[in-house]
Amino acid sequence: MPCMPDSGQRSPYQIFRAMRPRLLGRPADISAVSLLGQAVSHVLDENCSDEDVRLMIADLEADSSNAAVGEINRLWELPLVSLLGLLRQNMKYREFLAEILNPSAETLRAKVLTAIDAGIGTPTDIGVALESPTNVVLRVLRELADEGTVEPAEPTADRRERPYRRVNPADEGVGNAPE
């Protein structure tokens, strides 16, 4: 189910935003903390946008600061910090997934080159080492080959394996230092 249904219903983040002041105005009892946790969970379960998650993090950071200085019930501080940790971890995971699934990401390209320099040459082995899908690694290798940065190495006994090597690692600033 998408985050913003076409039927004109409010998104999970909008529901969270509407209920947050009422919840935080209550004592931080098990019921109120549970309801706030469910609202956060609903935003994450409905695959809301990164922007909605960032807005939720900003809202909870402000609420946590208010709890720390006593503007709202101080007992809310621990549950808010815990929910912030969960949301930040989710955001990091989203960023990680976006990076490993994007063959044009500079960091992924650099990691693939580092793996080749370390002697890991086949797309499958590189994918395992980088925890990235083999098809994404293959696209990165094709782009690097088109640029002339890598080339297919000598074939192995297993014809299904297609190892790659750097064309000239010294030109890329990696490998042997100039003498």
matplotlib code that plots the C-alpha trace (Angstrom):
import matplotlib.pyplot as plt

x = [0.0, 1.5, 2.1, -0.4, -3.5, -5.3, -8.6, -7.8, -6.9, -4.2, -0.8, 0.6, 2.9, 0.0, -1.8, 1.3, 1.7, -2.0, -1.9, 1.5, 0.6, -2.3, -0.2, 2.7, 0.3, -0.5, 1.7, 4.2, 2.2, 2.4, -0.7, 0.5, 4.0, 2.6, 0.3, 3.3, 5.4, 2.5, 2.3, 6.1, 5.8, 2.9, 5.0, 7.8, 5.5, 3.7, 6.9, 6.5, 9.0, 12.4, 11.1, 8.3, 10.8, 13.1, 10.2, 9.2, 12.9, 12.9, 9.5, 10.7, 14.1, 12.2, 10.0, 13.0, 14.6, 11.4, 11.3, 14.9, 14.3, 11.0, 8.6, 6.8, 6.7, 10.4, 9.3, 8.8, 12.6, 13.5, 10.7, 11.4, 15.1, 14.4, 12.1, 14.6, 17.2, 14.9, 14.1, 17.7, 18.7, 15.9, 17.0, 20.6, 19.3, 17.3, 20.4, 22.5, 20.0, 19.8, 23.6, 24.0, 21.3, 22.6, 25.4, 26.4, 27.0, 30.6, 31.1, 29.9, 32.2, 35.1, 34.3, 34.2, 37.6, 39.0, 37.7, 39.5, 42.7, 42.4, 42.3, 38.5, 37.8, 34.6, 31.3, 29.8, 32.7, 32.7, 28.9, 29.4, 32.3, 30.3, 26.9, 25.6, 23.5, 25.6, 23.6, 24.3, 28.0, 27.9, 26.4, 29.2, 31.8, 30.3, 30.4, 34.0, 35.0, 33.3, 35.4, 38.5, 39.1, 38.8, 39.0, 38.1, 41.0, 42.2, 39.3, 39.3, 38.7, 35.0, 33.7, 30.8, 33.3, 34.3, 37.1, 38.0, 41.2, 42.3, 43.7, 46.3, 45.8, 48.6, 46.6, 43.7, 45.8, 45.5, 48.0, 51.7, 52.9, 55.1, 58.8]
y = [0.0, 3.4, 6.1, 8.5, 6.7, 8.1, 8.2, 11.6, 10.1, 11.6, 10.1, 8.3, 11.2, 13.7, 11.5, 11.4, 15.1, 15.7, 13.3, 14.2, 17.3, 15.5, 12.6, 14.6, 16.7, 13.5, 11.8, 9.4, 6.3, 3.0, 3.8, 7.1, 5.9, 2.8, 5.0, 7.3, 4.2, 2.8, 6.1, 6.0, 2.3, 3.1, 5.7, 3.2, 0.3, 2.3, 3.0, 6.8, 9.0, 9.8, 13.4, 12.2, 10.3, 13.3, 15.5, 13.0, 13.0, 16.8, 16.8, 14.2, 16.0, 19.2, 17.2, 15.5, 18.9, 20.2, 17.2, 17.7, 21.2, 20.4, 22.2, 18.9, 16.0, 14.9, 11.3, 11.6, 12.1, 8.4, 7.2, 10.1, 9.4, 5.7, 6.4, 8.9, 6.1, 3.8, 6.5, 7.5, 3.8, 3.4, 6.5, 5.2, 1.9, 3.7, 5.7, 2.5, 0.8, 3.7, 3.7, 0.0, 0.0, 3.0, 1.9, 5.5, 6.3, 7.4, 5.5, 2.2, 2.8, 3.5, 0.3, -1.8, -0.4, -1.1, -4.6, -5.1, -3.7, -6.1, -9.0, -9.6, -9.7, -11.4, -9.6, -12.2, -12.1, -8.2, -8.3, -10.6, -8.5, -5.2, -6.7, -5.4, -7.3, -8.9, -7.2, -3.7, -4.6, -5.7, -2.4, -0.6, -2.7, -2.1, 1.7, 1.5, -0.6, 1.9, 4.6, 2.5, 2.2, -1.6, -4.4, -8.1, -10.1, -13.5, -16.0, -18.6, -22.3, -21.6, -19.8, -18.3, -16.3, -13.0, -11.4, -7.8, -5.8, -2.2, -0.9, 1.2, 1.7, 4.2, 6.6, 6.5, 7.4, 3.8, 1.1, 1.7, 5.1, 7.0, 6.3]
z = [0.0, -1.0, 1.5, 0.0, -1.2, -4.2, -2.3, -0.7, 2.7, 4.8, 4.7, 7.7, 8.3, 8.3, 10.8, 13.0, 12.7, 13.7, 16.7, 18.0, 20.1, 21.8, 22.7, 24.0, 26.1, 28.0, 30.6, 29.1, 30.1, 28.3, 26.2, 24.9, 24.2, 22.4, 20.3, 19.3, 18.5, 16.3, 14.4, 13.7, 12.7, 10.3, 8.5, 8.1, 7.1, 4.4, 2.6, 3.0, 1.2, 2.5, 2.9, 5.3, 7.4, 7.5, 8.6, 11.3, 12.5, 12.7, 14.6, 17.1, 17.5, 18.5, 20.8, 22.4, 23.0, 24.5, 26.8, 27.8, 29.0, 30.6, 28.1, 27.9, 30.3, 30.9, 30.9, 27.1, 26.6, 26.6, 24.3, 21.9, 21.8, 21.2, 18.3, 16.9, 16.9, 15.0, 12.4, 11.9, 11.5, 8.9, 7.1, 6.9, 5.6, 2.9, 1.9, 1.8, -0.4, -2.8, -3.0, -3.7, -6.3, -8.2, -10.5, -11.1, -7.4, -7.1, -3.8, -5.4, -8.3, -6.0, -3.9, -7.1, -8.1, -4.6, -4.8, -8.2, -6.8, -3.9, -6.3, -6.3, -10.0, -10.9, -10.6, -8.4, -5.9, -6.0, -5.3, -2.3, -0.9, -1.3, -0.4, -3.7, -6.3, -9.0, -11.8, -10.3, -10.1, -13.7, -14.8, -12.9, -14.5, -18.0, -17.3, -16.1, -19.1, -21.5, -19.8, -20.2, -16.5, -16.4, -18.9, -19.0, -17.6, -19.0, -18.9, -16.2, -16.5, -15.7, -18.8, -16.7, -14.7, -16.3, -14.2, -14.6, -14.0, -13.9, -17.2, -15.4, -11.6, -11.4, -13.6, -11.2, -8.1, -6.8, -6.7, -6.6, -5.5, -8.0, -7.5]

ax = plt.figure().add_subplot(projection="3d")
ax.plot(x, y, z, "-o")
ax.set_aspect("equal")
plt.show()
